[in-house]
Amino acid sequence: MKSFGWESVDAFTQHDFQELYRILLDKLEERLKGAPQDGEIKKMFSGVQETYIECTDVDYKSTKPEVFYDVNVNLRTDDGTYTLNRQLNLT
């Protein structure tokens, strides 16, 4: 449990896969700092998306790259819409 930065009380709290995945990758990145493998986790498991803002009333545009490790995928079913969090292994 100490590997994930959890206290003993956290062991009895429900954690979802996405949360565990992020904690695991963060800890791996932290441990690999300064090692020959430094930066490999980010290269293997992340992507970059660009946030774009354009104002309609004034002449202003802005773009900002943002690193992501997971993607929310909206799926439509016969009885409504639900969101599926899907982890992507980007190569």
Beta strands, then each sheet from edge to edge (+ up, - down):
strand 1: 47-54
strand 2: 61-68
strand 3: 71-77
strand 4: 80-86
sheet 1: 1+ 2-
sheet 2: 3+ 4-
end
